[in-house]
Amino acid sequence: MQSIARSIQQIFSRYKILALLLAIVAIWSFFTWQSEGSFLTARNFANLLRQMAITGMLASGMVFVIIAGEIDLSVGSLLGLLGGVAAVLDASFHLPVALNFAIVLGLGLLLGLFNGYWVAYLRVPSFIVGLAGMLIFRGILLAVTKGSTISVESENFVAFGQSYLPVTAGYVLGVAIFVLQGVLMLRGRANRQRYQLAVPPLWQEAVKLVVIGLIIAGFVEALNSYEGIPLPVLLMLAILGGFSFLARHTVFGRRIYAVGSNLEATRLSGVNTRLVKMALFGVMGLMCALAGLTNTARMAAGSPSSGNMGELDAIASCFIGGTSMRGGSGTVLGALIGALIMASLDNGMSMLSVESYWQMIVKGSILLLAVWVDVMSGSSER
């Protein structure tokens, strides 16, 4: 068993993203075969990515919370609450979309900071704070919506979740992302050479860049063959870029990993660890607000059941993507690939009319397996 665990640990540590991409290929191949090709049509691919974008937004915030050694079980209920509030503000008060979004985003930030204050300063375990928030936010949502679905009237609001980027703009965006990736790769090589660190062979970097280019080209072409890149997917890509930069190239990002790796040493070095944790819950609240707005716009309605079990998908996405439950390790890219895996399973099983209880069993089993791999990897390292 230890040799198997050691092999798994070596594969996931050295080829983590590649292993996840191979898993996606296997899942997509299976569902394409079972659905007689319907799974990978351009229309379903666009729907899959729109579905994944909402989970990806939650996972993007959750990954930082877990890296810092905490957890937030309230994100699904908070998503539902904020989406419901947005629907009420639109249907009952007819607020302009910009003002509506500003209020909901501000409320998400405040509620996230509220959770973070209980965890960081009042020292209540984050598991308990999240569990309490799950119940409180869901209860408030039922009160706000009066237990009924509220339709969104504003066309601009609905367009936020249902519109597409024009085809030409999609191609331009694909080229821009590819060029940016090349610039970052060259900059990274130059920085490593400057500090006399080991630099991968140029041919290896070139092959990697070509593979990235092919993936970007396939992604853009597949979406443009339907109606274009969905706006929620574009927003998710912006979050990926911004949060990846935050994690890799800012002092705050380094402090997140330091807090999760060794809280006491980080505190003794002069870092305000409480403020860092509170800020991370604030970011999580913002992502819940953004996901809630996107979900309400996509469905053109706010529902009292919105976000149900959303915390499971977000947490599972992080663990599947390689985030360690022990804290101190994880990436936004990995979490988003994990979200894609979860969304693919949801989409594929729904397309095959798999019973809902089997869907829950499969997703729960994958979460258990992902955590087991993390535990076995840690045991192998020790």
C-alpha positions as CSV (number, residue, x, y, z in Angstrom):
1,M,0.0,0.0,0.0
2,Q,2.8,2.4,0.8
3,S,4.5,1.8,-2.5
4,I,1.2,2.5,-4.3
5,A,0.8,5.7,-2.2
6,R,4.3,6.8,-3.0
7,S,3.8,6.3,-6.7
8,I,0.6,8.3,-6.6
9,Q,2.4,11.1,-4.6
10,Q,5.2,11.2,-7.2
11,I,2.8,11.3,-10.1
12,F,0.6,14.1,-8.6
13,S,3.5,16.2,-7.4
14,R,5.5,16.0,-10.6
15,Y,2.8,15.8,-13.3
16,K,-0.3,17.1,-11.3
17,I,-1.9,19.3,-14.0
18,L,-1.1,16.7,-16.7
19,A,-2.7,13.9,-14.6
20,L,-5.9,16.1,-14.2
21,L,-6.0,16.9,-17.9
22,L,-5.8,13.1,-18.7
23,A,-8.6,12.5,-16.2
24,I,-10.7,15.1,-18.1
25,V,-9.9,13.4,-21.4
26,A,-11.0,10.0,-20.0
27,I,-14.3,11.5,-18.5
28,W,-15.1,13.3,-21.8
29,S,-14.3,10.2,-23.9
30,F,-16.6,8.0,-21.7
31,F,-19.5,10.4,-21.8
32,T,-19.1,11.0,-25.5
33,W,-19.2,7.3,-26.1
34,Q,-22.2,6.7,-23.9
35,S,-24.1,9.7,-25.3
36,E,-23.3,8.7,-29.0
37,G,-21.3,11.9,-29.5
38,S,-23.8,14.3,-27.9
39,F,-21.6,15.2,-25.0
40,L,-18.9,17.0,-27.0
41,T,-21.2,19.0,-29.3
42,A,-20.4,22.8,-29.3
43,R,-23.7,23.6,-27.6
44,N,-23.2,21.2,-24.8
45,F,-19.6,22.3,-24.4
46,A,-20.7,25.9,-24.0
47,N,-23.4,24.8,-21.4
48,L,-20.8,22.7,-19.6
49,L,-18.4,25.7,-19.3
50,R,-21.1,28.0,-18.1
51,Q,-22.1,25.5,-15.5
52,M,-18.5,25.1,-14.5
53,A,-17.9,28.8,-14.3
54,I,-20.1,29.2,-11.2
55,T,-18.4,26.3,-9.3
56,G,-15.1,27.7,-10.5
57,M,-15.8,31.1,-9.0
58,L,-16.5,29.5,-5.6
59,A,-13.4,27.2,-5.9
60,S,-11.2,30.2,-6.7
61,G,-12.0,31.8,-3.4
62,M,-12.1,28.5,-1.5
63,V,-8.6,27.4,-2.6
64,F,-7.1,30.4,-0.7
65,V,-9.2,29.6,2.4
66,I,-8.0,26.0,2.4
67,I,-4.4,27.0,1.7
68,A,-4.6,29.2,4.8
69,G,-5.7,26.1,6.8
70,E,-9.4,26.9,7.1
71,I,-12.7,25.8,5.5
72,D,-15.9,27.5,4.6
73,L,-19.1,25.4,4.5
74,S,-21.4,28.4,4.1
75,V,-20.5,29.3,0.4
76,G,-23.5,27.4,-1.2
77,S,-26.0,29.1,1.1
78,L,-24.3,32.5,0.7
79,L,-24.4,32.1,-3.1
80,G,-28.1,31.4,-2.9
81,L,-28.8,34.3,-0.5
82,L,-26.9,36.9,-2.6
83,G,-28.4,35.7,-5.8
84,G,-31.9,35.9,-4.2
85,V,-31.2,39.4,-2.9
86,A,-30.2,40.5,-6.5
87,A,-33.4,39.0,-7.9
88,V,-35.5,40.8,-5.2
89,L,-33.7,44.1,-5.9
90,D,-34.4,43.8,-9.6
91,A,-38.0,42.5,-9.5
92,S,-39.3,44.5,-6.5
93,F,-37.2,47.7,-6.5
94,H,-36.3,47.9,-10.2
95,L,-32.7,49.1,-9.4
96,P,-30.3,49.8,-12.2
97,V,-28.2,46.7,-12.9
98,A,-24.9,48.5,-11.9
99,L,-26.3,49.6,-8.6
100,N,-27.8,46.2,-8.0
101,F,-24.5,44.5,-8.6
102,A,-22.6,47.0,-6.4
103,I,-25.0,46.4,-3.5
104,V,-24.8,42.6,-3.8
105,L,-21.0,42.6,-4.2
106,G,-20.6,44.9,-1.2
107,L,-23.0,42.7,0.9
108,G,-20.9,39.6,-0.1
109,L,-17.7,41.3,1.0
110,L,-19.3,42.3,4.3
111,L,-20.7,38.8,5.0
112,G,-17.4,37.2,4.1
113,L,-15.5,39.6,6.5
114,F,-18.1,38.8,9.1
115,N,-17.3,35.1,8.8
116,G,-13.6,35.9,8.8
117,Y,-13.9,38.0,12.0
118,W,-15.4,35.1,13.9
119,V,-12.7,32.8,12.7
120,A,-9.6,35.1,12.9
121,Y,-10.4,37.3,15.9
122,L,-13.0,35.4,18.0
123,R,-11.2,32.1,17.4
124,V,-14.3,30.1,16.6
125,P,-13.3,27.1,14.4
126,S,-14.0,27.8,10.7
127,F,-15.9,24.5,10.4
128,I,-18.4,25.7,13.0
129,V,-18.6,29.3,11.6
130,G,-19.3,27.8,8.1
131,L,-21.9,25.3,9.4
132,A,-23.7,28.1,11.3
133,G,-23.5,30.3,8.2
134,M,-24.9,27.5,6.0
135,L,-28.1,27.4,8.2
136,I,-28.3,31.2,8.8
137,F,-27.9,32.3,5.2
138,R,-30.3,29.6,3.9
139,G,-32.9,30.7,6.5
140,I,-32.5,34.4,5.4
141,L,-32.8,33.3,1.8
142,L,-36.1,31.6,2.5
143,A,-37.3,34.7,4.3
144,V,-36.2,37.1,1.5
145,T,-37.8,35.0,-1.3
146,K,-40.7,33.9,0.8
147,G,-39.9,30.4,-0.4
148,S,-40.8,31.1,-4.0
149,T,-38.8,31.6,-7.2
150,I,-38.4,35.3,-8.2
151,S,-38.1,36.1,-11.9
152,V,-35.5,38.6,-13.1
153,E,-37.1,41.3,-15.3
154,S,-34.0,43.3,-16.4
155,E,-32.7,42.1,-19.8
156,N,-29.2,43.5,-19.0
157,F,-29.2,41.5,-15.8
158,V,-30.1,38.3,-17.7
159,A,-27.5,39.1,-20.4
160,F,-24.8,39.0,-17.7
161,G,-25.3,35.2,-17.5
162,Q,-26.5,34.3,-21.0
163,S,-24.6,36.6,-23.4
164,Y,-21.6,35.6,-25.6
165,L,-18.4,37.3,-26.7
166,P,-18.5,38.0,-30.5
167,V,-16.7,35.5,-32.6
168,T,-14.0,37.9,-33.8
169,A,-13.3,39.1,-30.3
170,G,-13.0,35.5,-29.2
171,Y,-10.2,34.9,-31.7
172,V,-8.5,38.1,-30.7
173,L,-8.7,37.1,-27.0
174,G,-7.2,33.7,-27.8
175,V,-4.2,35.2,-29.5
176,A,-3.7,37.7,-26.7
177,I,-3.8,34.9,-24.1
178,F,-1.2,32.9,-26.1
179,V,1.1,35.9,-26.5
180,L,0.8,36.7,-22.8
181,Q,1.6,33.1,-21.9
182,G,4.7,33.3,-24.1
183,V,5.9,36.6,-22.6
184,L,5.4,35.2,-19.0
185,M,7.3,32.1,-19.9
186,L,10.3,34.1,-21.3
187,R,10.2,36.4,-18.3
188,G,10.2,33.5,-16.0
189,R,13.3,32.0,-17.7
190,A,15.1,35.4,-17.5
191,N,14.4,35.7,-13.8
192,R,15.7,32.2,-13.1
193,Q,18.8,32.8,-15.1
194,R,19.4,36.1,-13.3
195,Y,19.3,34.3,-9.9
196,Q,21.4,31.4,-11.3
197,L,18.6,28.9,-10.8
198,A,18.0,25.8,-12.9
199,V,16.3,26.6,-16.2
200,P,14.4,24.0,-18.3
201,P,15.7,23.4,-21.8
202,L,14.4,25.8,-24.4
203,W,12.9,23.0,-26.5
204,Q,10.9,21.8,-23.5
205,E,9.5,25.3,-22.9
206,A,8.7,25.5,-26.6
207,V,6.8,22.2,-26.6
208,K,4.9,23.4,-23.5
209,L,4.0,26.6,-25.3
210,V,2.8,24.8,-28.4
211,V,0.6,22.5,-26.3
212,I,-0.9,25.5,-24.5
213,G,-1.5,27.2,-27.9
214,L,-3.3,24.1,-29.2
215,I,-5.5,24.0,-26.1
216,I,-6.4,27.7,-26.5
217,A,-7.1,27.3,-30.2
218,G,-9.3,24.2,-29.6
219,F,-11.1,26.0,-26.8
220,V,-11.8,29.1,-28.8
221,E,-12.8,27.3,-32.0
222,A,-15.2,25.0,-30.2
223,L,-17.0,27.8,-28.5
224,N,-17.0,30.1,-31.6
225,S,-18.6,27.2,-33.6
226,Y,-21.6,27.7,-31.4
227,E,-22.2,31.3,-30.4
228,G,-19.0,32.4,-29.0
229,I,-17.3,32.5,-25.5
230,P,-20.0,32.8,-22.8
231,L,-19.5,35.9,-20.6
232,P,-19.4,33.9,-17.4
233,V,-16.5,31.8,-18.8
234,L,-14.7,35.1,-19.8
235,L,-15.2,36.3,-16.3
236,M,-13.8,33.1,-14.8
237,L,-10.7,33.4,-17.0
238,A,-10.2,36.9,-15.7
239,I,-10.4,35.6,-12.1
240,L,-7.9,32.8,-13.0
241,G,-5.4,35.4,-14.3
242,G,-5.9,37.8,-11.4
243,F,-5.8,35.3,-8.6
244,S,-2.8,33.5,-10.1
245,F,-0.9,36.8,-10.2
246,L,-2.0,37.5,-6.7
247,A,-0.7,34.1,-5.5
248,R,2.6,34.1,-7.3
249,H,3.7,37.7,-7.5
250,T,2.4,39.6,-4.5
251,V,3.4,39.8,-0.8
252,F,-0.1,39.0,0.2
253,G,-0.1,35.9,-1.9
254,R,3.1,34.7,-0.3
255,R,1.6,35.4,3.1
256,I,-1.4,33.2,2.3
257,Y,0.9,30.2,1.8
258,A,3.0,31.1,4.8
259,V,0.0,31.2,7.1
260,G,-1.1,27.7,5.9
261,S,2.4,26.2,6.1
262,N,3.4,27.5,9.5
263,L,1.0,29.8,11.3
264,E,3.1,30.4,14.4
265,A,6.3,31.1,12.6
266,T,4.5,33.5,10.2
267,R,3.0,35.3,13.2
268,L,6.4,35.6,14.9
269,S,7.9,37.0,11.7
270,G,5.6,40.0,12.1
271,V,2.8,39.1,9.7
272,N,-0.7,40.0,10.9
273,T,-2.1,36.4,10.4
274,R,-5.5,37.3,11.7
275,L,-5.9,40.1,9.2
276,V,-4.8,37.8,6.4
277,K,-7.4,35.1,7.3
278,M,-10.1,37.7,7.7
279,A,-9.3,39.1,4.3
280,L,-9.4,35.7,2.7
281,F,-12.9,35.2,3.9
282,G,-13.8,38.6,2.5
283,V,-12.5,37.4,-0.9
284,M,-14.6,34.3,-0.5
285,G,-17.6,36.4,0.1
286,L,-17.0,38.4,-3.0
287,M,-16.7,35.2,-5.0
288,C,-20.0,34.0,-3.6
289,A,-21.6,37.3,-4.6
290,L,-20.2,37.0,-8.2
291,A,-21.3,33.4,-8.4
292,G,-24.7,34.3,-7.1
293,L,-25.2,37.0,-9.6
294,T,-24.0,34.8,-12.4
295,N,-26.3,31.9,-11.4
296,T,-29.3,34.2,-11.0
297,A,-28.6,35.8,-14.4
298,R,-28.1,32.4,-16.1
299,M,-31.4,31.0,-14.7
300,A,-33.2,34.4,-15.1
301,A,-34.5,33.9,-11.6
302,G,-33.6,33.7,-7.9
303,S,-34.5,30.4,-6.3
304,P,-34.6,29.4,-2.6
305,S,-32.8,26.2,-3.6
306,S,-29.9,28.0,-5.4
307,G,-26.5,27.0,-4.3
308,N,-27.7,23.8,-2.6
309,M,-24.6,21.6,-2.1
310,G,-22.4,24.3,-3.7
311,E,-19.9,24.0,-0.9
312,L,-19.4,20.3,-1.8
313,D,-18.6,21.1,-5.4
314,A,-16.2,24.0,-4.4
315,I,-14.3,22.0,-1.8
316,A,-14.1,18.9,-3.9
317,S,-12.8,21.0,-6.8
318,C,-10.0,22.3,-4.7
319,F,-9.0,18.8,-3.4
320,I,-9.3,17.2,-6.8
321,G,-7.1,20.1,-8.2
322,G,-4.3,19.2,-5.7
323,T,-5.0,21.6,-2.8
324,S,-3.7,20.0,0.4
325,M,-6.2,19.7,3.2
326,R,-3.2,20.4,5.6
327,G,-2.9,23.9,4.1
328,G,0.1,25.6,2.5
329,S,-0.3,24.1,-0.9
330,G,-2.6,24.6,-3.9
331,T,-3.2,26.6,-7.0
332,V,-6.2,28.4,-8.6
333,L,-5.5,26.7,-11.9
334,G,-5.7,23.3,-10.2
335,A,-9.0,24.2,-8.4
336,L,-10.5,25.4,-11.7
337,I,-9.5,22.1,-13.4
338,G,-11.1,20.3,-10.5
339,A,-14.3,22.4,-11.0
340,L,-14.2,21.3,-14.7
341,I,-14.1,17.7,-13.6
342,M,-17.0,18.1,-11.2
343,A,-19.1,20.0,-13.8
344,S,-18.2,17.3,-16.5
345,L,-19.5,14.6,-14.1
346,D,-22.7,16.6,-13.4
347,N,-23.3,17.4,-17.0
348,G,-22.5,13.9,-18.3
349,M,-24.5,12.0,-15.7
350,S,-27.5,14.3,-16.3
351,M,-27.3,13.8,-20.0
352,L,-27.3,10.0,-19.5
353,S,-30.3,10.4,-17.1
354,V,-28.4,8.9,-14.2
355,E,-30.5,8.9,-11.0
356,S,-29.7,11.8,-8.7
357,Y,-28.7,9.4,-5.8
358,W,-26.1,7.9,-8.0
359,Q,-24.8,11.3,-8.9
360,M,-24.4,12.1,-5.2
361,I,-22.6,8.8,-4.6
362,V,-20.2,9.3,-7.4
363,K,-19.3,12.9,-6.4
364,G,-18.9,11.9,-2.7
365,S,-16.7,9.0,-3.7
366,I,-14.5,11.3,-5.8
367,L,-14.2,13.7,-2.9
368,L,-13.2,10.9,-0.6
369,L,-10.6,9.6,-3.1
370,A,-9.1,13.0,-3.6
371,V,-8.6,13.5,0.2
372,W,-7.2,10.0,0.5
373,V,-4.6,10.8,-2.2
374,D,-3.7,13.9,-0.2
375,V,-3.4,12.0,3.0
376,M,-1.4,9.2,1.5
377,S,0.9,11.8,-0.2
378,G,1.5,13.4,3.1
379,S,2.2,10.1,4.8
380,S,4.7,9.2,2.0
381,E,6.6,12.5,2.5
382,R,6.9,11.8,6.2
